[in-house]
């Protein structure tokens, strides 16, 4: 995976709360703890996100994106 963002935190999904339009994904990282990202439910489903899976929190200005290798 190649990406231009430089603020990337590796972690594991500790919870997913899917709504009709958006999903909240909690990612446990080593420090400072947990990052929460609000993404579309469609994106969460396309990525096939599952609890305990290793992912990356990609931070862009005021947004937190979720990436998966």
C-alpha positions as CSV (number, residue, x, y, z in Angstrom):
1,X,0.0,0.0,0.0
2,X,1.3,3.4,-0.9
3,X,-0.2,6.6,0.6
4,X,0.9,10.3,0.7
5,X,-0.2,10.8,4.4
6,X,2.6,10.8,6.9
7,X,0.6,10.5,10.1
8,X,-0.1,6.7,10.3
9,X,-0.7,4.8,13.5
10,X,-0.7,0.9,13.4
11,X,-3.2,-0.8,15.7
12,X,-5.9,-3.4,16.1
13,X,-9.7,-2.9,15.8
14,X,-11.2,-3.2,19.2
15,X,-14.8,-2.4,18.2
16,X,-17.1,-1.5,15.3
17,X,-20.5,0.2,15.6
18,X,-22.3,0.2,12.3
19,X,-25.1,2.5,11.6
20,X,-27.2,2.9,8.5
21,X,-24.8,5.5,7.0
22,X,-21.7,5.7,9.1
23,X,-19.6,3.2,11.2
24,X,-17.5,4.1,14.2
25,X,-14.3,2.1,14.3
26,X,-12.2,2.0,17.5
27,X,-8.5,1.2,16.9
28,X,-6.2,0.2,19.8
29,X,-2.7,1.7,19.3
30,X,0.3,1.4,21.5
31,X,0.4,5.1,22.5
32,X,-1.6,7.1,23.5
33,X,-4.3,4.4,23.5
34,X,-7.4,4.3,21.2
35,X,-8.2,6.3,18.1
36,X,-11.8,6.4,17.0
37,X,-12.6,7.0,13.3
38,X,-16.1,7.8,11.9
39,X,-16.3,6.3,8.3
40,X,-19.1,5.3,6.1
41,X,-20.7,2.0,6.7
42,X,-20.1,1.2,3.0
43,X,-16.3,1.8,3.5
44,X,-16.2,-0.4,6.6
45,X,-18.0,-3.2,4.7
46,X,-15.7,-2.8,1.6
47,X,-12.6,-3.1,3.8
48,X,-14.1,-6.1,5.5
49,X,-13.2,-4.8,8.9
50,X,-13.3,-7.3,11.8
51,X,-12.5,-6.9,15.5
52,X,-8.9,-7.9,16.4
53,X,-7.7,-7.3,12.9
54,X,-4.6,-5.2,12.3
55,X,-5.2,-1.9,10.5
56,X,-3.8,1.7,10.3
57,X,-5.3,4.9,11.5
58,X,-4.3,7.5,8.8
59,X,-4.7,11.0,10.1
60,X,-5.3,13.9,7.7
61,X,-5.9,17.3,9.3
62,X,-9.2,17.0,11.2
63,X,-10.0,13.5,9.8
64,X,-9.0,10.0,10.8
65,X,-9.1,7.5,7.9
66,X,-8.8,3.7,8.1
67,X,-6.4,1.7,5.9
68,X,-5.8,-2.0,5.6
69,X,-3.0,-3.9,3.9
